[in-house]
């Protein structure tokens, strides 16, 4: 039996010198456009004087913050709950600057003297961000009233964020000085008030009745904008997914 002849591979097409130069030029232009696009993306928050990340306590105005932060990471190193992270390349000019993802791990505003501010060598984080001697990151806001358990008159039983959630918190009734995993602290609440119960700032948030009917169990969280510092504890502890209450980064109290 004769073996079938092997199929011949199609001859490789050879590009002329002119075609090779044209291809190289096109690839160089595409690469240049990509690099330029990534670079210009860094200008977006600066040009708008906006802020896309929740900054650590006492952060200056975003434009000044980006200009003064030397990305040393000292604030990240001293954070007692590892809430502070350093931005990656997708943040443009914010690369290496500290930020907080409150849903993943809120700022521990009950820490002593806000160590991140004390560790900052340039004043990018300061106890005096305006004429008042205060530290503010943003303001809490009930961003999804329809999913809030308290507004539905519902309680909460179990672990706030599930058994696999890695976030930690200083529970005063357990140990004021050492934060423990939220996954180790179950709740049994007739009406959910986790955002109020675990807020580290006194009178920053409260539960108010939704009606004058004494039999109506529904409550709504009310944020005291004169007191709230935007630490994100309410956002982290909220058991709904996504969180019914979030931190409004852009909202800050007016300077005195």
C-alpha angles and dihedrals in degrees: 000000000000116000116239114257115254114250113253116240113241112260113262112252111240117215120221119241090254092052091049091052091049092050091049090050093050092048091049091050092049092049091047092050091051094050091046091050093052091047094049091048087070090063094060099084090038096049092048091041082230135142125226099176134055104246126210119268117297096017114165123238106302095252092051091041093056090046096049104035110099093193093237094148095222092129089055092051096054099042105119094211099035091242094140117084132177118243120247131224093282088073093070109206088006090072109137095008119130122255139162129229098205095192090058097039126351125217111268097231090176090069115115115274093335096277093207090066092048091050096050108105097195105045092249083131111044139170088222109056092153139000089295119075096239141119120223135169102178139299132282115242133186093237097172111033093169093063097043108117094210092055088054092050091245130143129213131234125181137020115345096225103012133264095287097053109116098200120122135206140183105246107199093205091053106035122337093199105042123056117223132197114279085221088067094056116073123192135213108189128167089205119018111248101152094132090056097036096054100035108123093207116080114240093357092124134014140179116246130186116258092216143013091250107112090208093056107102095189116118135178129210112241119197119217100218091194091062109025113103098188096243091154098231091127091052093049097047097044107116097209120093114254097024115262091214124047140172116261102216096192095050114090134153118266116260114259 
